[in-house]
Amino acid sequence: MFTGIITAQGTVKNVDETRGDKRFVIETPWDMTSVPIGASIACSGCCLTVVEKTENSFTVDVSAESLSKTNLNDWSEGSKLNLESSLKFGDELGGHLVSGHVDGLAVLESITPEGDSHRLKIRVPQNMKHFIASKGSVALDGISLTINEVEDDVFGVNIIPHTWEVTTLGQRKVGDKLNLEVDMLARYVARILGKEEAA
């Protein structure tokens, strides 16, 4: 489990497509010495397992299923990623509970400066729009955000300067695809109401 509060940016150092699964080596500012093999790290919202590591990098394998549901196929050498280590019992919940299981891809429709912040409009797949509610929570590329307003399959979020600077959102462009994870509560409410087809 994660909170959606990004603690570092990583960089894709190497992509290996010669294996059965795609393998990424990710450079990180963290000291990886104490991180065990098998640990979970959210990489731009995707919960991935550390299979190898050095002092300042870790390696993950990504299955075809994950590649088909996320923007990981767009990652290449030099790509910047949002990183968050998994929660431990007793950790503070500063964002909202995030599983690292991406529900689908959202598209960045517009970026508008607003004071010192940036307002983003995000389009979600039609079969997922019932998971999105004003003042609800969502994770985009692993970043926990509050939804400001919703109109059909488009919602707006306000990105404060800190988030703009310390996450990859400040490097995103209109048309980019973002990993979308809907709020867990919204998922269960939708199931109870019989709208679970997108879960």
N, C-alpha and C positions, 0 to 999 in steps of 0.2 A: 504494500500500500504506500501511497505517496500523498503529498499535500498540494502539489501543483505550484509550489514556491521554488523557483529555479535558484540553485546554489552555485552554478558554474556554467560556463560555455565550454564545450569541447570542439575539437576539429577532427574531421575524418582524415586520417593519415594514409590509409590504404584500403582499397576495395579488391577483394579476391572473388572472382566469378568462376574459378576453375573447379570448385567443389560442388557437391550436391546442393548445399545451401549457400547463399551469399554471405561472405565473411567481411566484417568491417573492423579495422583497427582504429581506435578513437583516442586521440591525445587529450589529456585532461590536466588542469592545474592542480588537481588533488594529488596527495601522496597516496598511491595505491598499495603501499606496503601492507597495511592492515586489512585491506579489503580481500575477503576470501574468494577463491574460485567458486563459482556457483552463486555469487551474490547477484541481486537484481538491481539494475540501474535504469531509471527512466531516461531514454534518449529521445528528446523532442516528443515526449508523451508516450513512447512505446517502451513497455517493460521488457528489457533484454537481459540475458544471463551472461555474466563474465565467464568466458571459457579459457582465456589466457590473460596474462597481464605483465607489465613491467612497472617500474617505479612511477612512471607518469603516463601510462597508456593502458588500455584494456581492449580485449578482442571479444566480439560477439558474433554469433551465427544467426542468420535470419532466414526463416522458411519461406517458401513460395506463398503460403497462406498469408503471412504477415506482409509480404511485399505487395500482395494484391489488394490489401485493405488500407495501406498507409502510403505516405510519401517517401518511404525509404528507398524506393527505386530511383528517386531523384537525387539521392545522396551520391556525391563523387568526392574525389580527393580534394580537400580544402573546404568542404561544406562545414558550416558552423551548426552546432547542435546545442539545445538546452539540456542540461544534465541535472538530475536529482537522485540522490541515494534513497534507498527504501527506508521507511519509518521503522523505528524501534519502539517497543512498549515504553510509554512514559514520555515520548517526544511530544513537543507542542504541536497542536494542529493549527497552523497559521493560515492555511488556505481552506480547501475543502477536500474531503477524501476522494482520491483519484486512484484507480486501479492500474493504470498503464495499459489497459486493453482498449485500443482505438476502435471506435464505432464506425468511422467512415471518414471521408475527406470533405472538408469545407473549402470554399474558394473565397479569397480576399477580393471583394468587389470594389472597395474604394478606401482611400486614406485621406483624411482631412485634418490639417492642423487646427487645433482649437485651444487658444491660449498657449500654455506650455505643453499641453497634452496633444494626443492624436486620437481622432475618432475613426474607428474602423467599421466598415460594413462587411458582414460575412454571410455568404449564401451556403445553406446546408442542403443535402439531398432531400427531395420532397418527402420521402418515406421516413425522414427523421425530424421533420419540423415540429411534430407534436411533443417532442422532448424538450423544446426550447421555450422558456417563459421569461417574461420581463422580471428582473431582479433575482432570477435564478442563477445557478452557477454552470460554468462550462469550462473545459480545458482545451486550449488550442496550442498545439505543439508542446503540450505538457504544462502550459501556463494557466494557473487558476484565475478565472476572470468572472466578473459579475456582468450579466446581460442588462443593458440599459433599456432597449426597446426591441420589439419584434413586429415585423410586418410580413405575413405569410412565411416564406422560407428564408428571409433575410433578417439578421439581427445586428444590433450595434453594440460595440464595447468602447469604453474610453481607456486609453493607455496613458498612464502618468509617465513623466520623464524618467523616473527610476526604472520602471519596467521596460520602457523603450530602449534604454541604454544597456541594461544588464542581460537582456534576452535577445533572441534572434528576430523579434518583431521589428526592431529598427532597421533590419536589413531586408525585410520582405517587400515585395512589389505587387501591384495589382495583378490579379490573375494567378498568383501563387496558390498552391494547394497546401492546406494546413491539416494536421492530424486532429481530429475532433473526438473528444470523449464527453459524452453527455453526463449529467449528474446522476448518480446512482439512484437517488430518490425518485427522480423523474422516470427512470427506467422501470422501477417497480410499480409506480403509480400507473404508467402506461400499460403494463401487463395486467394489472387489476381491472383496468378499463377496457381491456380487450384490444389494445393497440400495440401489441408486442411484435408485430411483423418485422420491425427494424432492429429489434434487440439482438 
